[in-house]
Structures are given as C-alpha cells and as structure tokens.
Amino acid sequence: AQVSIIEEAEQYDDLGRAKAELARLRRQLYETKHKHADYLATVDQAVRDTIGAISILPVPPYKGPGGSGNDETHAVALLSDMQTGKITPDYNSDVARERTLLYADKIIDVARKRNVKHITVAMLGDMIEGVDIFPGQQWLIDSTLYRQVFDTTPTIIVDYIRKLLTWFDSVEIEAVQGNHGRIGRKGQFGPEDNADKMVYRIVSLLLRDEPRVIMSFADPAGERAWYKIMELGNYRALLIHGDQIRGSMGFPWYGLGKKVHAWASGGLPDTFDDVFLGHYHQIACVPLNH
C-alpha cells in the first residue's frame, strides 16, 4: 500500500511538470508567432515603401514650333526583329540599343519636317533572341532569357517610346509576337507562352502612367497571338511576324502571295488594306492585287 501511494504521488508530480512545460511552450509559441508576424509586417511595409517610391515621370510634350512642310496626320513606324541577346561579329545587345534609339531620332527628324504629331508603332515580334529555340543557340547569345525579357529588351523599348514622346503628341503601340519569343523547341510549351508577349506586358506596365501612350497587343487566351489588325481611321493593316509564310532561302515571294490571298479572301474574318511583317530581315514592298 505504501509503494502504491508513492507511485501515485510521483505520477501527479510528473503531470504537474508536464502541465508546466506545456504552459511554457504555449507562451514561447505565442511570442514566436508575434515576432514572426512583426517581421513579416516590417518586410511587407518595406517592400511597399520601396515599390511605391518608384516613379517613372511622363515625358513633357514638345511645345516648340512645328515644321514647314505639309501637315500630315499620322506616322507609322515598324519595329521588328531586334533580337536582343543575339551576338554576331557586329551585333549584340548594346548595338541593338544604339540602333533602336538612332531609329527614333531619324523618325523624329522626318516627322519634324512634315509636322506630323501622332505616330503608331507596329511591333512585329522577335524583340528577343531567345535561348533554346534551335540547337546550339546558347552559343550565339550574350544574355540569359531572364536578362532579355526583364532587363535589356523592355528597357530599350521604353527608352525608344519615351524618345518619340519628345516630339509626338501621342504614341500608339500595336504589337504581335514572333517565333524567337517561343519558350523552348516548337511544341514544347503551349502557344500562349511567348517571351515577346511577356516583354510587351512589362513595357505596358512601365508606361502605364504615361497618358500619351496607348499600347495594344494580341493576347487571345490559350492561343498564339500571331496577328492583329491595326486601324488608323479608315485604313486597316494586318500585322504578322512573318514566320507563318513558308520559304527557304531569301524572301518567299510565292509563299507570301499564297498566304495573303488566302487571308484576304476569307481565311481571316477581318478585312485589311496592307500587310506588315518582319522575320526576313529585308526591306521590300510587294504589290498583290489591291
């Protein structure tokens, strides 16, 4: 009987210690949760303060005298196949930036002489080079896909647009995606995943507070945004990248006519007056019927 009483007393003593330890752990958990919550709140506030402090001020409109030429209403500039990230003996991301901004200067020079104050920029795709759309491409680039999409390319495009804003009252952007924006090899990912379109989205966010810029790009859910109709008053142009047209060496004259005639005769539900495309890195003007 005496042994039984001693064992029961020890059990009660163990239970008391267990309750005390449980109470201590509860206090510790409470303090840890509050410290963690305070830490998260501090980080969250710091991020909000930092991001909120970023401000891209709108470009002030030009208020100087106009040109002496005949007034025209609208300019159209084509921007295509920048392929930032690609390297050749005389081309890289730095050269891409230099040439793109020089192009903006030349556009403004022509617009000043003709006193044109509104412009539409048709971006026709292949704004980046990509990294793995064909074998061996990794040896022909100067930057990763991350750099091409989130750094080099949107920076060049935004600076190009902001330079145009130093003369033009308004800049409208119409954009389609190219084959170099494809992620991985053909068919490896869904048609909606395209780095050109990611670049356009980033550019639109960077310019969202610029009241004189309107940006529109083809973005159908689950599909490749391969074409867009650009409308300027009664004028309509079909914007494509150009890889939809089959051809081997040089410019695919026969393939171009075959495709455009098919699209114009009902292959596409939209009507258009002209077709703008890139892809072939050549300057050409091809009359096809009307």
C-alpha positions as CSV (number, residue, x, y, z in Angstrom):
1,A,0.0,0.0,0.0
2,Q,2.9,2.4,0.8
3,V,4.6,1.7,-2.5
4,S,1.3,2.3,-4.4
5,I,0.8,5.7,-2.7
6,I,4.4,6.7,-3.6
7,E,4.0,5.8,-7.3
8,E,0.7,7.7,-7.5
9,A,2.4,10.8,-5.9
10,E,5.2,10.6,-8.5
11,Q,2.6,10.4,-11.3
12,Y,0.9,13.5,-10.0
13,D,4.3,15.2,-9.8
14,D,5.1,14.2,-13.5
15,L,1.7,15.5,-14.6
16,G,2.4,18.8,-12.9
17,R,5.8,19.1,-14.6
18,A,4.2,18.3,-17.9
19,K,1.5,20.9,-17.5
20,A,4.1,23.5,-16.6
21,E,6.2,22.6,-19.6
22,L,3.1,22.8,-21.8
23,A,2.3,26.3,-20.4
24,R,5.9,27.3,-21.1
25,L,5.8,26.0,-24.7
26,R,2.5,27.8,-25.3
27,R,4.0,31.1,-24.1
28,Q,7.0,30.6,-26.3
29,L,4.8,29.8,-29.4
30,Y,2.7,32.9,-28.7
31,E,5.8,35.1,-28.5
32,T,7.3,33.4,-31.7
33,K,4.2,34.0,-33.7
34,H,4.0,37.6,-32.7
35,K,7.7,38.1,-33.5
36,H,7.2,36.4,-36.9
37,A,4.1,38.5,-37.6
38,D,6.0,41.6,-36.7
39,Y,8.9,40.6,-39.0
40,L,6.5,39.9,-41.9
41,A,4.7,43.2,-41.4
42,T,8.0,45.0,-41.4
43,V,9.2,43.3,-44.6
44,D,5.8,43.9,-46.2
45,Q,5.9,47.6,-45.3
46,A,9.5,48.0,-46.5
47,V,8.6,46.4,-49.9
48,R,5.5,48.6,-50.3
49,D,7.5,51.7,-49.4
50,T,10.3,50.8,-51.8
51,I,8.0,49.9,-54.8
52,G,5.7,52.8,-54.0
53,A,8.7,55.2,-54.3
54,I,9.4,54.1,-57.9
55,S,8.1,56.8,-60.2
56,I,8.6,57.0,-64.0
57,L,7.6,60.6,-64.8
58,P,5.8,61.2,-68.0
59,V,7.8,62.8,-70.8
60,P,6.9,66.5,-71.1
61,P,5.2,67.3,-74.5
62,Y,7.1,69.3,-77.1
63,K,5.9,72.9,-77.3
64,G,8.3,74.3,-79.9
65,P,7.4,75.4,-83.4
66,G,6.2,72.9,-86.0
67,G,7.9,72.1,-89.3
68,S,7.4,74.0,-92.5
69,G,6.2,71.1,-94.6
70,N,2.6,70.0,-95.4
71,D,0.7,68.9,-92.4
72,E,0.1,65.1,-92.3
73,T,-2.0,63.4,-89.7
74,H,-0.2,60.2,-88.7
75,A,3.2,58.4,-89.0
76,V,3.6,54.7,-88.8
77,A,6.9,53.1,-87.7
78,L,7.8,49.5,-87.8
79,L,9.9,47.9,-85.1
80,S,10.8,44.3,-85.6
81,D,13.5,41.6,-85.1
82,M,15.6,43.5,-82.6
83,Q,16.5,40.0,-81.2
84,T,18.3,41.5,-78.2
85,G,20.7,39.0,-76.8
86,K,21.9,37.8,-80.2
87,I,25.6,38.2,-81.0
88,T,27.3,38.3,-84.4
89,P,30.7,39.9,-85.3
90,D,28.9,43.3,-85.4
91,Y,25.8,42.9,-83.3
92,N,25.0,42.5,-79.6
93,S,22.5,43.9,-77.1
94,D,24.4,47.2,-76.8
95,V,24.4,47.7,-80.6
96,A,20.6,46.8,-80.6
97,R,20.0,49.7,-78.1
98,E,22.2,52.1,-80.1
99,R,20.5,51.4,-83.4
100,T,16.9,51.4,-81.9
101,L,17.4,54.8,-80.4
102,L,19.1,56.1,-83.6
103,Y,16.0,54.9,-85.4
104,A,13.8,57.0,-83.0
105,D,16.0,60.1,-83.8
106,K,15.5,59.6,-87.6
107,I,11.7,59.1,-87.2
108,I,11.5,62.4,-85.2
109,D,13.7,64.2,-87.9
110,V,11.3,63.2,-90.7
111,A,8.2,64.0,-88.5
112,R,9.5,67.5,-87.7
113,K,10.0,68.3,-91.4
114,R,6.4,67.2,-92.2
115,N,4.9,68.4,-89.0
116,V,3.4,65.0,-88.1
117,K,2.4,64.9,-84.4
118,H,0.9,61.4,-84.0
119,I,2.6,58.1,-84.5
120,T,1.7,54.4,-84.4
121,V,4.5,51.9,-83.7
122,A,3.8,48.4,-85.1
123,M,6.0,45.9,-83.2
124,L,6.2,42.8,-85.3
125,G,7.9,40.3,-83.0
126,D,11.3,38.7,-82.4
127,M,12.1,41.5,-79.9
128,I,14.3,39.0,-78.1
129,E,16.6,36.3,-79.4
130,G,15.6,33.5,-77.1
131,V,17.9,30.9,-75.7
132,D,16.8,27.4,-76.9
133,I,14.5,27.6,-80.0
134,F,17.1,25.8,-82.1
135,P,20.2,23.6,-81.3
136,G,23.3,25.5,-80.5
137,Q,21.6,28.8,-79.8
138,Q,23.1,29.0,-76.4
139,W,26.5,29.8,-78.0
140,L,25.1,32.7,-80.0
141,I,23.7,34.9,-77.2
142,D,25.2,37.5,-74.8
143,S,22.5,37.2,-72.1
144,T,20.1,34.8,-70.5
145,L,16.3,34.7,-71.2
146,Y,15.8,36.4,-67.8
147,R,18.0,39.3,-68.9
148,Q,16.4,39.5,-72.3
149,V,12.9,39.6,-71.0
150,F,13.1,41.6,-67.8
151,D,16.1,43.9,-68.4
152,T,17.6,44.6,-71.8
153,T,14.6,44.5,-74.2
154,P,11.9,46.3,-72.2
155,T,14.5,49.0,-71.3
156,I,15.3,49.6,-74.9
157,I,11.7,49.7,-76.0
158,V,10.6,52.1,-73.2
159,D,13.5,54.4,-73.9
160,Y,12.6,54.3,-77.6
161,I,9.0,55.2,-76.9
162,R,10.0,57.9,-74.4
163,K,12.3,59.4,-77.0
164,L,9.4,59.5,-79.6
165,L,7.3,61.3,-76.9
166,T,9.8,64.2,-77.0
167,W,8.2,65.2,-80.3
168,F,4.9,63.3,-80.9
169,D,1.7,64.3,-79.0
170,S,0.7,60.7,-78.9
171,V,2.2,57.3,-79.4
172,E,0.1,54.2,-80.1
173,I,1.7,50.8,-80.0
174,E,0.3,47.7,-81.8
175,A,2.2,44.5,-81.3
176,V,2.3,40.9,-82.3
177,Q,4.7,38.1,-81.2
178,G,7.4,36.3,-83.1
179,N,8.9,32.8,-83.3
180,H,12.1,33.8,-81.3
181,G,9.8,34.6,-78.4
182,R,8.9,30.9,-78.2
183,I,9.8,29.1,-75.0
184,G,11.9,26.0,-75.8
185,R,11.6,24.0,-79.0
186,K,8.5,24.0,-81.2
187,G,5.6,22.3,-79.4
188,Q,7.4,22.0,-76.1
189,F,5.2,24.6,-74.4
190,G,1.7,26.0,-75.1
191,P,1.2,28.6,-77.8
192,E,0.3,31.2,-75.3
193,D,3.7,31.1,-73.6
194,N,5.8,33.6,-75.6
195,A,8.6,35.9,-74.3
196,D,7.7,38.6,-76.8
197,K,4.3,38.9,-75.2
198,M,5.9,39.0,-71.8
199,V,8.1,41.9,-72.9
200,Y,5.0,43.7,-74.2
201,R,3.3,43.2,-70.9
202,I,6.3,44.6,-69.0
203,V,6.5,47.6,-71.3
204,S,2.8,48.3,-70.9
205,L,3.3,48.3,-67.1
206,L,6.3,50.6,-67.3
207,L,4.4,53.0,-69.4
208,R,1.1,52.8,-67.6
209,D,1.4,56.2,-66.1
210,E,2.3,57.9,-69.4
211,P,-1.0,59.4,-70.6
212,R,0.1,59.9,-74.1
213,V,0.9,56.2,-74.8
214,I,-1.7,53.7,-75.8
215,M,-0.5,50.1,-76.1
216,S,-2.4,47.2,-77.5
217,F,-1.1,43.7,-78.3
218,A,-2.8,40.5,-79.4
219,D,-3.5,38.3,-76.4
220,P,-6.0,35.6,-77.0
221,A,-6.3,33.0,-74.2
222,G,-4.7,29.7,-75.0
223,E,-3.6,30.7,-78.4
224,R,-0.6,32.2,-80.1
225,A,-1.2,35.9,-80.8
226,W,0.1,35.6,-84.4
227,Y,-1.8,38.5,-86.0
228,K,-3.5,41.8,-85.2
229,I,-5.5,44.4,-87.2
230,M,-4.1,47.9,-86.9
231,E,-6.7,50.5,-87.6
232,L,-6.0,54.2,-88.4
233,G,-9.2,55.9,-89.4
234,N,-10.5,54.0,-92.4
235,Y,-7.1,52.4,-93.0
236,R,-6.6,48.8,-91.8
237,A,-3.3,46.8,-91.9
238,L,-2.7,43.2,-91.0
239,L,0.3,42.8,-88.6
240,I,2.1,39.5,-88.5
241,H,5.6,38.4,-87.7
242,G,6.2,36.5,-90.9
243,D,7.2,33.0,-89.9
244,Q,3.7,31.9,-90.9
245,I,4.9,32.1,-94.5
246,R,6.9,29.2,-95.8
247,G,10.1,29.9,-97.7
248,S,13.6,28.6,-98.0
249,M,16.4,31.0,-98.9
250,G,15.8,34.7,-99.4
251,F,12.4,36.2,-99.4
252,P,9.4,33.8,-100.1
253,W,7.6,35.7,-102.8
254,Y,5.4,32.8,-103.8
255,G,4.5,31.9,-100.2
256,L,3.7,35.5,-99.4
257,G,1.2,35.8,-102.3
258,K,-0.4,32.5,-101.5
259,K,-0.9,33.3,-97.8
260,V,-2.0,36.9,-98.2
261,H,-4.5,36.0,-101.0
262,A,-6.0,33.2,-98.7
263,W,-6.3,35.6,-95.7
264,A,-7.8,38.4,-97.8
265,S,-10.4,36.1,-99.5
266,G,-11.9,34.9,-96.3
267,G,-9.2,33.0,-94.5
268,L,-9.3,35.7,-91.8
269,P,-12.6,37.2,-90.6
270,D,-11.1,40.7,-90.8
271,T,-10.5,43.0,-93.8
272,F,-7.3,44.8,-94.4
273,D,-5.5,47.1,-96.9
274,D,-1.9,46.2,-96.3
275,V,0.2,43.6,-94.6
276,F,3.2,44.4,-92.4
277,L,5.7,41.7,-91.5
278,G,9.3,41.2,-90.3
279,H,11.1,37.9,-89.9
280,Y,13.1,38.0,-93.2
281,H,15.3,41.0,-92.2
282,Q,14.8,42.6,-95.6
283,I,13.2,45.8,-96.9
284,A,10.6,45.0,-99.6
285,C,7.3,46.4,-100.9
286,V,5.3,43.8,-102.8
287,P,2.0,44.8,-104.6
288,L,-0.6,42.0,-104.5
289,N,-3.7,42.9,-106.5
290,H,-5.4,45.7,-104.5
